[in-house]
């Protein structure tokens, strides 16, 4: 699971909504967001190289099964905020030699994106079960025999909220959420109100994409820990709820017969 840029994730999301899409169509959409044609075509090349999209014909792209699995893995994380934790931990231990540093770094990056935190050197933990996703990464990176996975409870060294704060750098994530709350109130909400009044489908769609990129960045940063491990007055749930609400408002205002409608359904 290579770490994708937010714009690459939204491209992948768009491609998952249609059978296939032309490169020029994608370029035209993202040029409206300030990206250059070269940047967008390079991003498409990276997605293809990673196996997330395929090109059935020249300059035409569709999402692959691996791309759909990536979207599912990342987009499922916020649902953890609604789940009850059984106080069981996933523990992933790796012993990958220096000669395979690239594979090791890619594997560590994948663990981080799923929400695992570094407990000790080469020992990662998560309160949620992502063993299927981890197993898929082990197979993809050919790390069989170099990674151990176990599930259970700590008999010593219980993970307290204070310890969780250090492991997952929750101070930084909380600051990010509070910054997004200010941006939402002072910048995005007024722009959306003006665009809704003007009734411009393209501008509504661009705001929808912008919010998608903002949310995907938070999806990657936040491990979505259980309430028992979070600091008091954690802002994450409310900020995410507010952001999704604005995103839905933008989507619902796009006419059903618009070119952009299939992408927001």
SVG drawing of the C-alpha trace seen along z (x, -y; Angstrom):
<svg xmlns="http://www.w3.org/2000/svg" viewBox="-31 -34 53 52">
<polyline fill="none" stroke="black" stroke-width="0.4" points="0.0,0.0 2.1,-2.9 1.2,-6.2 -0.8,-8.2 -1.2,-12.0 -4.6,-13.3 -5.2,-14.3 -4.2,-10.7 -6.7,-9.3 -9.5,-11.4 -8.6,-10.4 -8.8,-6.8 -12.1,-7.5 -13.5,-9.1 -12.3,-6.2 -14.0,-3.8 -17.4,-5.5 -17.3,-4.9 -16.4,-2.1 -13.5,-4.0 -12.4,-7.6 -10.2,-9.5 -7.0,-11.2 -8.2,-14.4 -11.4,-14.4 -9.4,-14.0 -7.0,-16.7 -9.9,-19.1 -11.4,-18.5 -8.2,-19.0 -6.9,-21.9 -10.0,-23.7 -8.5,-23.0 -5.2,-24.5 -3.2,-21.4 -1.2,-21.3 -1.7,-18.8 1.8,-17.4 1.1,-17.0 -2.1,-15.1 -0.7,-12.8 2.3,-12.0 -0.1,-11.2 -2.0,-8.8 1.3,-7.2 2.1,-6.7 -1.3,-5.1 -0.8,-2.8 2.7,-1.8 1.4,-0.9 -1.3,1.3 -4.2,-0.8 -5.4,-1.7 -5.1,-0.1 -5.1,-1.5 -7.3,0.7 -6.7,-1.7 -4.3,-4.6 -5.1,-7.5 -8.1,-5.7 -8.1,-4.4 -10.1,-2.2 -9.7,-1.2 -8.3,2.3 -9.3,4.7 -6.2,3.6 -7.3,-0.1 -10.8,0.8 -9.2,2.6 -7.1,-0.4 -10.1,-2.7 -12.0,-0.2 -9.2,0.1 -8.7,-3.7 -12.3,-4.7 -13.3,-2.1 -11.1,-3.6 -13.5,-6.4 -16.2,-3.8 -14.0,-2.7 -15.2,-5.7 -18.6,-4.0 -17.4,-0.6 -17.1,0.8 -13.6,2.0 -13.1,5.4 -9.7,4.4 -7.9,6.8 -4.8,5.7 -3.3,6.6 0.5,6.8 2.8,6.9 6.4,7.7 8.9,7.6 12.4,8.7 13.3,7.6 17.1,7.4 18.8,4.1 19.2,5.6 15.4,5.4 15.1,1.9 12.8,0.7 10.3,3.5 10.6,2.8 9.9,-0.9 6.9,-0.2 5.5,2.2 6.0,-0.2 4.2,-2.9 1.3,-0.6 1.0,0.1 1.0,-3.6 -1.8,-4.2 -3.9,-1.5 -3.4,-3.2 -0.8,-1.0 1.5,-2.8 5.1,-2.0 5.3,-0.5 8.9,0.7 11.5,1.0 9.9,3.1 6.8,3.8 3.6,2.1 0.2,2.2 -3.4,1.4 -6.6,1.7 -8.4,2.7 -8.1,5.9 -6.5,5.2 -5.0,8.7 -6.4,9.3 -4.9,6.0 -1.6,6.7 -1.5,10.2 -2.2,8.8 0.8,6.5 3.1,9.3 2.1,11.3 2.5,8.3 6.0,7.3 7.1,11.0 7.8,10.8 6.6,14.2 8.6,15.5 9.8,12.0 6.6,10.8 4.7,12.2 1.2,11.2 -0.6,12.0 -3.7,10.9 -4.4,10.6 -4.3,8.4 -1.5,6.9 -0.7,8.6 2.0,5.9 2.5,2.5 -1.1,1.6 -1.6,-1.1 -3.0,-4.1 -4.4,-7.2 -1.2,-9.0 0.9,-6.3 -1.4,-6.3 -1.0,-10.0 2.8,-9.5 2.6,-6.5 0.2,-8.0 1.3,-11.7 -2.3,-12.6 -1.3,-16.2 -0.4,-16.8 -3.6,-15.1 -5.8,-17.1 -4.1,-20.4 -4.8,-19.3 -8.5,-18.8 -8.8,-22.1 -7.2,-23.8 -9.6,-22.1 -12.5,-23.3 -11.4,-26.9 -10.9,-26.4 -14.4,-24.9 -16.1,-27.7 -14.2,-30.6 -13.3,-29.5 -15.2,-26.5 -18.7,-27.2 -18.9,-30.7 -17.6,-29.5 -20.2,-26.7 -23.0,-29.0 -22.1,-31.4 -21.8,-28.5 -25.1,-27.0 -26.7,-30.3 -25.1,-30.6 -26.1,-27.0 -23.0,-26.1 -22.5,-22.3 -18.8,-22.5 -18.0,-24.7 -20.1,-22.5 -18.2,-19.5 -14.8,-21.2 -15.8,-21.9 -16.9,-18.3 -13.4,-17.2 -11.7,-19.7 -13.5,-18.3 -12.7,-14.8 -9.0,-15.6 -9.2,-17.3 -11.0,-14.2 -8.6,-11.7 -5.7,-13.5 -7.4,-13.1 -8.2,-9.5 -4.5,-8.9 -3.4,-10.9 -5.9,-9.7 -5.6,-6.1 -9.3,-6.3 -8.6,-5.0 -11.3,-3.8 -12.8,-6.4 -11.0,-4.7 -7.6,-5.7 -8.5,-9.2 -7.8,-12.5 -10.8,-14.2 -12.7,-16.6 -11.3,-14.9 -12.5,-17.0 -12.1,-14.4 -15.6,-13.0 -17.4,-16.3 -15.0,-17.8 -15.4,-14.8 -19.2,-14.8 -19.3,-18.5 -17.0,-18.0 -19.1,-15.1 -22.2,-17.2 -20.9,-20.0 -19.7,-17.4 -23.1,-15.9 -24.7,-19.3 -22.4,-20.0 -23.2,-16.6 -27.0,-16.9 -27.0,-20.3 -25.5,-18.9 -28.3,-18.3 -29.0,-14.6 -28.5,-15.2 -25.1,-16.8 -21.9,-15.2 -20.6,-15.3 -23.6,-13.5 -22.3,-10.0 -19.1,-10.9 -21.0,-12.0 -23.7,-9.3"/>
</svg>
